Amino acid sequence: MSDLNRGIMKFKNADKPIVVLISSLLVFGSIALLIAWALNTAYAV
């Protein structure tokens, strides 16, 4: 079992590259959305 198959991703094939790619895109996309929303709210761009 690899280290990626532990923690909150406790399902079979959690260490497949496509699953890691989708989850990282989801995390980084939500962070980018939050930053864009914060800048838009703070500076009224």
PDB file of N, CA, C and O in Angstrom:
ATOM      1  N   MET A   1       0.854  -1.178   0.000  1.00  0.00           N
ATOM      2  CA  MET A   1       0.000   0.000   0.000  1.00  0.00           C
ATOM      3  C   MET A   1       0.897   1.237   0.000  1.00  0.00           C
ATOM      4  O   MET A   1       1.840   1.335   0.784  1.00  0.00           O
ATOM      5  N   SER A   2       0.589   2.169  -0.884  1.00  0.00           N
ATOM      6  CA  SER A   2       1.385   3.387  -0.927  1.00  0.00           C
ATOM      7  C   SER A   2       0.897   4.372   0.137  1.00  0.00           C
ATOM      8  O   SER A   2      -0.157   4.178   0.744  1.00  0.00           O
ATOM      9  N   ASP A   3       1.669   5.415   0.349  1.00  0.00           N
ATOM     10  CA  ASP A   3       1.303   6.411   1.357  1.00  0.00           C
ATOM     11  C   ASP A   3       0.085   7.224   0.939  1.00  0.00           C
ATOM     12  O   ASP A   3      -0.604   7.782   1.793  1.00  0.00           O
ATOM     13  N   LEU A   4      -0.197   7.301  -0.378  1.00  0.00           N
ATOM     14  CA  LEU A   4      -1.360   8.067  -0.830  1.00  0.00           C
ATOM     15  C   LEU A   4      -2.665   7.344  -0.539  1.00  0.00           C
ATOM     16  O   LEU A   4      -3.734   7.949  -0.612  1.00  0.00           O
ATOM     17  N   ASN A   5      -2.596   6.065  -0.212  1.00  0.00           N
ATOM     18  CA  ASN A   5      -3.801   5.291   0.050  1.00  0.00           C
ATOM     19  C   ASN A   5      -4.141   5.285   1.537  1.00  0.00           C
ATOM     20  O   ASN A   5      -4.867   4.408   2.005  1.00  0.00           O
ATOM     21  N   ARG A   6      -3.627   6.247   2.270  1.00  0.00           N
ATOM     22  CA  ARG A   6      -3.903   6.361   3.703  1.00  0.00           C
ATOM     23  C   ARG A   6      -4.555   7.704   3.976  1.00  0.00           C
ATOM     24  O   ARG A   6      -4.745   8.505   3.060  1.00  0.00           O
ATOM     25  N   GLY A   7      -4.892   7.949   5.211  1.00  0.00           N
ATOM     26  CA  GLY A   7      -5.479   9.232   5.567  1.00  0.00           C
ATOM     27  C   GLY A   7      -6.932   9.323   5.130  1.00  0.00           C
ATOM     28  O   GLY A   7      -7.704   8.386   5.329  1.00  0.00           O
ATOM     29  N   ILE A   8      -7.307  10.461   4.529  1.00  0.00           N
ATOM     30  CA  ILE A   8      -8.710  10.653   4.161  1.00  0.00           C
ATOM     31  C   ILE A   8      -9.048   9.953   2.858  1.00  0.00           C
ATOM     32  O   ILE A   8     -10.226   9.763   2.554  1.00  0.00           O
ATOM     33  N   MET A   9      -8.036   9.560   2.071  1.00  0.00           N
ATOM     34  CA  MET A   9      -8.306   8.884   0.797  1.00  0.00           C
ATOM     35  C   MET A   9      -8.203   7.379   0.990  1.00  0.00           C
ATOM     36  O   MET A   9      -7.342   6.729   0.396  1.00  0.00           O
ATOM     37  N   LYS A  10      -9.079   6.826   1.819  1.00  0.00           N
ATOM     38  CA  LYS A  10      -9.039   5.405   2.133  1.00  0.00           C
ATOM     39  C   LYS A  10      -9.968   4.635   1.198  1.00  0.00           C
ATOM     40  O   LYS A  10     -10.970   4.072   1.640  1.00  0.00           O
ATOM     41  N   PHE A  11      -9.640   4.608  -0.079  1.00  0.00           N
ATOM     42  CA  PHE A  11     -10.386   3.778  -0.998  1.00  0.00           C
ATOM     43  C   PHE A  11      -9.412   3.166  -1.987  1.00  0.00           C
ATOM     44  O   PHE A  11      -8.283   3.632  -2.144  1.00  0.00           O
ATOM     45  N   LYS A  12      -9.867   2.115  -2.650  1.00  0.00           N
ATOM     46  CA  LYS A  12      -8.996   1.401  -3.569  1.00  0.00           C
ATOM     47  C   LYS A  12      -8.629   2.295  -4.743  1.00  0.00           C
ATOM     48  O   LYS A  12      -9.464   3.058  -5.229  1.00  0.00           O
ATOM     49  N   ASN A  13      -7.396   2.207  -5.197  1.00  0.00           N
ATOM     50  CA  ASN A  13      -6.853   2.989  -6.312  1.00  0.00           C
ATOM     51  C   ASN A  13      -6.801   4.484  -6.021  1.00  0.00           C
ATOM     52  O   ASN A  13      -6.906   5.293  -6.943  1.00  0.00           O
ATOM     53  N   ALA A  14      -6.642   4.860  -4.777  1.00  0.00           N
ATOM     54  CA  ALA A  14      -6.535   6.279  -4.425  1.00  0.00           C
ATOM     55  C   ALA A  14      -5.218   6.873  -4.891  1.00  0.00           C
ATOM     56  O   ALA A  14      -5.080   8.094  -4.964  1.00  0.00           O
ATOM     57  N   ASP A  15      -4.246   6.023  -5.208  1.00  0.00           N
ATOM     58  CA  ASP A  15      -2.949   6.520  -5.637  1.00  0.00           C
ATOM     59  C   ASP A  15      -2.793   6.522  -7.159  1.00  0.00           C
ATOM     60  O   ASP A  15      -1.685   6.705  -7.665  1.00  0.00           O
ATOM     61  N   LYS A  16      -3.900   6.319  -7.896  1.00  0.00           N
ATOM     62  CA  LYS A  16      -3.820   6.395  -9.354  1.00  0.00           C
ATOM     63  C   LYS A  16      -3.566   7.845  -9.763  1.00  0.00           C
ATOM     64  O   LYS A  16      -4.110   8.762  -9.148  1.00  0.00           O
ATOM     65  N   PRO A  17      -2.759   8.059 -10.778  1.00  0.00           N
ATOM     66  CA  PRO A  17      -2.419   9.437 -11.176  1.00  0.00           C
ATOM     67  C   PRO A  17      -3.635  10.282 -11.545  1.00  0.00           C
ATOM     68  O   PRO A  17      -3.643  11.481 -11.265  1.00  0.00           O
ATOM     69  N   ILE A  18      -4.643   9.709 -12.152  1.00  0.00           N
ATOM     70  CA  ILE A  18      -5.819  10.493 -12.552  1.00  0.00           C
ATOM     71  C   ILE A  18      -6.606  10.951 -11.333  1.00  0.00           C
ATOM     72  O   ILE A  18      -7.144  12.058 -11.325  1.00  0.00           O
ATOM     73  N   VAL A  19      -6.680  10.118 -10.308  1.00  0.00           N
ATOM     74  CA  VAL A  19      -7.396  10.490  -9.084  1.00  0.00           C
ATOM     75  C   VAL A  19      -6.636  11.592  -8.352  1.00  0.00           C
ATOM     76  O   VAL A  19      -7.239  12.536  -7.842  1.00  0.00           O
ATOM     77  N   VAL A  20      -5.309  11.467  -8.301  1.00  0.00           N
ATOM     78  CA  VAL A  20      -4.490  12.495  -7.664  1.00  0.00           C
ATOM     79  C   VAL A  20      -4.604  13.806  -8.435  1.00  0.00           C
ATOM     80  O   VAL A  20      -4.687  14.873  -7.827  1.00  0.00           O
ATOM     81  N   LEU A  21      -4.609  13.738  -9.769  1.00  0.00           N
ATOM     82  CA  LEU A  21      -4.723  14.933 -10.599  1.00  0.00           C
ATOM     83  C   LEU A  21      -6.065  15.634 -10.394  1.00  0.00           C
ATOM     84  O   LEU A  21      -6.111  16.856 -10.251  1.00  0.00           O
ATOM     85  N   ILE A  22      -7.142  14.879 -10.377  1.00  0.00           N
ATOM     86  CA  ILE A  22      -8.475  15.474 -10.198  1.00  0.00           C
ATOM     87  C   ILE A  22      -8.602  16.112  -8.819  1.00  0.00           C
ATOM     88  O   ILE A  22      -9.135  17.214  -8.693  1.00  0.00           O
ATOM     89  N   SER A  23      -8.117  15.431  -7.789  1.00  0.00           N
ATOM     90  CA  SER A  23      -8.246  15.988  -6.443  1.00  0.00           C
ATOM     91  C   SER A  23      -7.358  17.220  -6.265  1.00  0.00           C
ATOM     92  O   SER A  23      -7.745  18.172  -5.587  1.00  0.00           O
ATOM     93  N   SER A  24      -6.170  17.203  -6.871  1.00  0.00           N
ATOM     94  CA  SER A  24      -5.316  18.389  -6.746  1.00  0.00           C
ATOM     95  C   SER A  24      -5.882  19.559  -7.538  1.00  0.00           C
ATOM     96  O   SER A  24      -5.779  20.703  -7.096  1.00  0.00           O
ATOM     97  N   LEU A  25      -6.479  19.298  -8.697  1.00  0.00           N
ATOM     98  CA  LEU A  25      -7.127  20.378  -9.450  1.00  0.00           C
ATOM     99  C   LEU A  25      -8.304  20.952  -8.672  1.00  0.00           C
ATOM    100  O   LEU A  25      -8.534  22.161  -8.696  1.00  0.00           O
ATOM    101  N   LEU A  26      -9.036  20.105  -7.994  1.00  0.00           N
ATOM    102  CA  LEU A  26     -10.160  20.564  -7.186  1.00  0.00           C
ATOM    103  C   LEU A  26      -9.684  21.445  -6.033  1.00  0.00           C
ATOM    104  O   LEU A  26     -10.281  22.486  -5.759  1.00  0.00           O
ATOM    105  N   VAL A  27      -8.620  21.034  -5.362  1.00  0.00           N
ATOM    106  CA  VAL A  27      -8.099  21.805  -4.232  1.00  0.00           C
ATOM    107  C   VAL A  27      -7.524  23.136  -4.705  1.00  0.00           C
ATOM    108  O   VAL A  27      -7.865  24.188  -4.165  1.00  0.00           O
ATOM    109  N   PHE A  28      -6.640  23.092  -5.726  1.00  0.00           N
ATOM    110  CA  PHE A  28      -6.012  24.323  -6.200  1.00  0.00           C
ATOM    111  C   PHE A  28      -7.009  25.244  -6.893  1.00  0.00           C
ATOM    112  O   PHE A  28      -6.866  26.465  -6.835  1.00  0.00           O
ATOM    113  N   GLY A  29      -8.010  24.675  -7.544  1.00  0.00           N
ATOM    114  CA  GLY A  29      -9.046  25.493  -8.166  1.00  0.00           C
ATOM    115  C   GLY A  29      -9.879  26.226  -7.134  1.00  0.00           C
ATOM    116  O   GLY A  29     -10.220  27.395  -7.318  1.00  0.00           O
ATOM    117  N   SER A  30     -10.209  25.545  -6.049  1.00  0.00           N
ATOM    118  CA  SER A  30     -10.991  26.216  -5.006  1.00  0.00           C
ATOM    119  C   SER A  30     -10.167  27.287  -4.302  1.00  0.00           C
ATOM    120  O   SER A  30     -10.705  28.322  -3.911  1.00  0.00           O
ATOM    121  N   ILE A  31      -8.870  27.051  -4.137  1.00  0.00           N
ATOM    122  CA  ILE A  31      -8.010  28.077  -3.544  1.00  0.00           C
ATOM    123  C   ILE A  31      -7.936  29.293  -4.453  1.00  0.00           C
ATOM    124  O   ILE A  31      -8.013  30.428  -3.983  1.00  0.00           O
ATOM    125  N   ALA A  32      -7.786  29.062  -5.755  1.00  0.00           N
ATOM    126  CA  ALA A  32      -7.738  30.174  -6.710  1.00  0.00           C
ATOM    127  C   ALA A  32      -9.050  30.947  -6.730  1.00  0.00           C
ATOM    128  O   ALA A  32      -9.047  32.174  -6.830  1.00  0.00           O
ATOM    129  N   LEU A  33     -10.167  30.240  -6.634  1.00  0.00           N
ATOM    130  CA  LEU A  33     -11.467  30.904  -6.583  1.00  0.00           C
ATOM    131  C   LEU A  33     -11.602  31.768  -5.335  1.00  0.00           C
ATOM    132  O   LEU A  33     -12.113  32.886  -5.406  1.00  0.00           O
ATOM    133  N   LEU A  34     -11.151  31.259  -4.201  1.00  0.00           N
ATOM    134  CA  LEU A  34     -11.215  32.032  -2.962  1.00  0.00           C
ATOM    135  C   LEU A  34     -10.331  33.272  -3.027  1.00  0.00           C
ATOM    136  O   LEU A  34     -10.724  34.337  -2.553  1.00  0.00           O
ATOM    137  N   ILE A  35      -9.143  33.144  -3.609  1.00  0.00           N
ATOM    138  CA  ILE A  35      -8.253  34.300  -3.744  1.00  0.00           C
ATOM    139  C   ILE A  35      -8.867  35.341  -4.676  1.00  0.00           C
ATOM    140  O   ILE A  35      -8.838  36.534  -4.378  1.00  0.00           O
ATOM    141  N   ALA A  36      -9.424  34.895  -5.805  1.00  0.00           N
ATOM    142  CA  ALA A  36     -10.053  35.818  -6.745  1.00  0.00           C
ATOM    143  C   ALA A  36     -11.246  36.519  -6.107  1.00  0.00           C
ATOM    144  O   ALA A  36     -11.438  37.720  -6.300  1.00  0.00           O
ATOM    145  N   TRP A  37     -12.048  35.774  -5.349  1.00  0.00           N
ATOM    146  CA  TRP A  37     -13.201  36.371  -4.677  1.00  0.00           C
ATOM    147  C   TRP A  37     -12.750  37.396  -3.633  1.00  0.00           C
ATOM    148  O   TRP A  37     -13.345  38.466  -3.504  1.00  0.00           O
ATOM    149  N   ALA A  38     -11.695  37.056  -2.890  1.00  0.00           N
ATOM    150  CA  ALA A  38     -11.203  37.965  -1.854  1.00  0.00           C
ATOM    151  C   ALA A  38     -10.654  39.249  -2.471  1.00  0.00           C
ATOM    152  O   ALA A  38     -10.914  40.339  -1.964  1.00  0.00           O
ATOM    153  N   LEU A  39      -9.895  39.127  -3.563  1.00  0.00           N
ATOM    154  CA  LEU A  39      -9.362  40.320  -4.219  1.00  0.00           C
ATOM    155  C   LEU A  39     -10.479  41.167  -4.814  1.00  0.00           C
ATOM    156  O   LEU A  39     -10.436  42.395  -4.748  1.00  0.00           O
ATOM    157  N   ASN A  40     -11.466  40.517  -5.386  1.00  0.00           N
ATOM    158  CA  ASN A  40     -12.589  41.249  -5.973  1.00  0.00           C
ATOM    159  C   ASN A  40     -13.396  41.967  -4.901  1.00  0.00           C
ATOM    160  O   ASN A  40     -13.865  43.085  -5.117  1.00  0.00           O
ATOM    161  N   THR A  41     -13.559  41.338  -3.761  1.00  0.00           N
ATOM    162  CA  THR A  41     -14.312  41.971  -2.675  1.00  0.00           C
ATOM    163  C   THR A  41     -13.516  43.101  -2.027  1.00  0.00           C
ATOM    164  O   THR A  41     -14.082  44.139  -1.687  1.00  0.00           O
ATOM    165  N   ALA A  42     -12.220  42.908  -1.854  1.00  0.00           N
ATOM    166  CA  ALA A  42     -11.408  43.903  -1.153  1.00  0.00           C
ATOM    167  C   ALA A  42     -11.143  45.139  -2.003  1.00  0.00           C
ATOM    168  O   ALA A  42     -11.149  46.257  -1.489  1.00  0.00           O
ATOM    169  N   TYR A  43     -10.912  44.950  -3.287  1.00  0.00           N
ATOM    170  CA  TYR A  43     -10.473  46.058  -4.122  1.00  0.00           C
ATOM    171  C   TYR A  43     -11.501  46.502  -5.162  1.00  0.00           C
ATOM    172  O   TYR A  43     -11.257  47.468  -5.885  1.00  0.00           O
ATOM    173  N   ALA A  44     -12.626  45.830  -5.254  1.00  0.00           N
ATOM    174  CA  ALA A  44     -13.705  46.178  -6.190  1.00  0.00           C
ATOM    175  C   ALA A  44     -13.152  46.379  -7.607  1.00  0.00           C
ATOM    176  O   ALA A  44     -13.314  47.438  -8.214  1.00  0.00           O
ATOM    177  N   VAL A  45     -12.512  45.357  -8.100  1.00  0.00           N
ATOM    178  CA  VAL A  45     -11.890  45.397  -9.439  1.00  0.00           C
ATOM    179  C   VAL A  45     -12.956  45.505 -10.514  1.00  0.00           C
ATOM    180  O   VAL A  45     -12.633  45.552 -11.701  1.00  0.00           O
TER     181      VAL A  45
END
